[in-house]
């Protein structure tokens, strides 16, 4: 069982991801605000962060950068409805291991989470 932080500014997206991954036995903490997710990471271990790239106040890349400073061993998967080569490269440079395109596919998400956690 992994401790997974999920951050997306769309409430339905975090609820969907939480349902999918809770069934797999993971401990999921969901957030729709960047500062709440970062504050949680200051005092709680996170094995994996699943972050949307487009958020309200910051980009998912900026959040990933802050989370990695707090938890260098944390792994990450980025979510986006607008995939670009630039955002993919930037996310990978900061340590994101995978990239999921929205709308979220249940099987793809389960496989990528299992794969990233196994590394």
SEVEXFI-290634 format. One record per atom (N, C-alpha, C): x, y, z; residue in one letter. Coordinates in steps of 0.001 Angstrom, whole numbers, plus 500000, padded with zeros to 6 digits. Layout:
XYZA
...
***
This chain:
500835498818500000X
500000500000500000X
500880501245500000X
500567502151499093X
501349503382498984X
500537504576499479X
501256505590499938X
500618506862500303X
500689507750499067X
499513508091498548X
499442508820497286X
498729510153497486X
499370511215497030X
498777512552497034X
498233512819495632X
496987513272495547X
496375513592494259X
495991515066494278X
496453515814493278X
496137517236493165X
495610517542491775X
494375518017491731X
493749518460490482X
492751519536490868X
492643520585490090X
491701521645490443X
490252521270490127X
490048520117489483X
488695519625489190X
488337518557490220X
487347518846491051X
486956517934492125X
486581516548491605X
485850516477490499X
485452515176489946X
486662514312489599X
487726514929489138X
488937514175488778X
489585513557490010X
489703514329491106X
490333513761492304X
489457512668492910X
488131512842492843X
487221511815493368X
487368510526492556X
487437510641491236X
487592509467490367X
488903508737490663X
489995509477490728X
491304508863491000X
491299508204492378X
490713508879493356X
490640508321494708X
489877506994494705X
488746506942494025X
487959505695493966X
488753504567493319X
489393504863492201X
490160503842491467X
491292503289492336X
492061504182492966X
493261503741493686X
492979503239495098X
491888503678495715X
491505503141497023X
491151501664496880X
490515501309495783X
490165499896495533X
491411499021495399X
492527499643495047X
493792498912494935X
494532498866496270X
493924499431497322X
494514499350498653X
495418500500499040X
495472501543498234X
496354502674498533X
495686503670499480X
496514504400500210X
496067505471501099X
496123506759500273X
494960507322499962X
494878508467499051X
494508509734499816X
495253510796499564X
494923512125500080X
494675513017498863X
493487513625498784X
493143514419497614X
493095515908497939X
493472516699496943X
493506518151497097X
493082518820495802X
492420519982495948X
492082520799494777X
492814522139494833X
493542522384495921X
494318523623496069X
495792523291496265X
496620523978495500X
498061523719495520X
498667523867496911X
498327524969497612X
498955525210498916X
498563524149499939X
497353523593499832X
496938522528500752X
497759521259500527X
498010520945499261X
498805519755498929X
500243519909499431X
500812521087499234X
502192521339499666X
502280521293501192X
501309521892501868X
501283521881503343X
501200520441503864X
500372519607503217X
500259518198503607X
501619517497503484X
502347517808502412X
503635517157502156X
504708517559503165X
504512518682503833X
505496519134504822X
505549518216506034X
504431517554506351X
504396516747507570X
503914515307507362X
503734514888506115X
503276513527505839X
504118512900504726X
504495511644504910X
505253510934503878X
504359510716502655X
504932510915501498X
504222510670500243X
505099509779499384X
504527508666498927X
505266507771498036X
505125508207496581X
503928508713496260X
503626509075494874X
502703510279494859X
503009511234493987X
502116512380493768X
501566512275492355X
500254512447492229X
499600512493490922X
499092513919490773X
499696514663489848X
499472516101489743X
498982516495488361X
497935517316488334X
497491517894487075X
498480518996486703X
498777519145485434X
499720520177485016X
499073521564485069X
497812521655484661X
497127522965484665X
496297523091485935X
496746523986486810X
496054524247488067X
495662525727488102X
495064526161489203X
494586527545489274X
495691528567489546X
496493528342490595X
497476529349491017X
498896529057490533X
499221527790490436X
500566527371490035X
500388526303488954X
501475525946488314X
501399524794487407X
501730523543488206X
501312522399487705X
501660521143488347X
503175520949488397X
503869521510487419X
505334521432487378X
505917522187488576X
505373523382488868X
505849524164490016X
505562523440491329X
504386522814491418X
504046522056492621X
505003520872492763X
505264520174491668X
506191519040491692X
507557519488492201X
508018520622491731X
509315521150492152X
509338521365493677X
508276521944494230X
508221522173495681X
508110520866496457X
507297519940495952X
507142518649496635X
508459517877496652X
509210517933495552X
510485517218495472X
511505517791496457X
511421519095496741X
512319519690497742X
511985519147499128X
510697518940499383X
510251518422500680X
510478516917500803X
510275516207499697X
510344514739499700X
511087514254498446X
512401514298498475X
513202513963497286X
512952512556496721X
512550511603497564X
512346510233497089X
510956509993496508X
510074510983496647X
508709510849496145X
508716510679494624X
507831509802494153X
507676509602492712X
506475510412492246X
506372510646490935X
505268511477490445X
504762511013489090X
503460511227488904X
502791511025487621X
502064512331487324X
502236512850486128X
501569514090485744X
500313513764484937X
499286514579485131X
498033514456484389X
497860515691483520X
497315515508482329X
497019516678481517X
495962516376480468X
495183517386480190X
494244517313479077X
494865517946477851X
496045518554478032X
496720519292476962X
498181518856476868X
498436517654476376X
499825517178476352X
500692517937475349X
501873518348475801X
502858518957474907X
504210518319475196X
505079518363474233X
506426517814474409X
507167518606475489X
506973519937475497X
507666520788476466X
507279520432477897X
505967520300478145X
505548519995479516X
505993518598479923X
505990517669478994X
506448516306479296X
507928516315479666X
508742517026478879X
510179517088479153X
510457517742480505X
509763518828480781X
509974519542482040X
509603518657483225X
508477517960483119X
508029517074484198X
509031515946484431X
509546515373483355X
510508514271483464X
511814514759484090X
512257515963483712X
513478516526484297X
513348516710485810X
512121517007486265X
511891517192487701X
511607515879488417X
511590514782487686X
511447513484488330X
510120512790488146X
509225513342487329X
507970512626487055X
508316511378486248X
507707510264486604X
508032508999485950X
507055508651484825X
505870509220484858X
504850508902483863X
503994510116483602X
503164510000482584X
502327511063482090X
501006510418481719X
499881510863482240X
498562510343481864X
497760511458481209X
497116511145480110X
496301512123479403X
494850511967479844X
494206513100480108X
492787513090480463X
491960512964479194X
490763512430479224X
490104511886480404X
490825510636480929X
490755510458482234X
491477509385482915X
490892508023482553X
491775507147482110X
491394505771481805X
491769504917483019X
490775504230483590X
490965503451484819X
492123502464484696X
492126501663483640X
493162500642483479X
494543501267483293X
494617502326482490X
495902502991482267X
496445503563483576X
495575504197484365X
496000504770485645X
496503503679486581X
495741502593486720X
496155501490487599X
497510500929487173X
497702500738485866X
498959500176485360X
500133501116485604X
499931502409485321X
501038503360485492X
501408503536486960X
500405503549487845X
500684503659489288X
501464502440489750X
501032501247489358X
501725500020489753X
503157500015489226X
503326500446487977X
504639500458487341X
505588501441488044X
505105502646488307X
505942503677488941X
506320503251490370X
505366502710491114X
505652502283492495X
506619501103492551X
506614500268491511X
507483499094491480X
508945499468491185X
509171500631490614X
510531501043490240X
511369501357491462X
***
